[in-house]
Amino acid sequence: MTTFDLDRQSLLVLDPIVSKATAADLDRPTPCAGWTLADLLRHQVSENHAFAEAARHGSAKDWDSGQLGEDPYAAYAASVTDYLAAYGEADIAERQIAINTFGTFPSTVAVAMHLVDTVAHGWDLAKTLDVAYNPVPAAVHAALQFALMIPADPEERVKRGTFAPVVPVSTDESELDQFLGLLGRDPAWQVS
């Protein structure tokens, strides 16, 4: 199974979670420090559209321009459709794609980066809404392998503005918990 297939399946796991969010939920805190649910959903909409634009044109003009409008779920669903259409194009494997400030990568690496975002934010959403999160095990495994390559140096993370410091998680814990720790999330996080 390709990384794109795993990402597509992971997005399908997120869809019913996002569809549960109501207007009253948008102010809820998330595991992403300082972000509400509205901020997190807007980030996902932005990223999905930007990844799609980058796939089609080599780069995206703006990685933070997504809007939720009157119907956050519809905005989210449209961004997923856009992303899946772009990375489902026949010649995608031949493309080099510039991802935000990180650099230019083969499309396979871009998809792996998106998968990391999808799995992590799926957990963020589920925790925020206090619902079950049942990610695709093979997707978690693939995301963990990619996360192991992310620099753990706290100064580097601050400089890039990407991840909080690594949260130590035992290798005896689940792959999901290990993955979350590598991205700076506390697997025990709960809505206050």
Summary of the structure (lengths in Angstrom):
residues: 192
radius of gyration: 15.7
end to end distance: 38.2
largest distance: 46.4
contacts: 594
relative contact order: 0.15
helix: 57%
strand: 5%
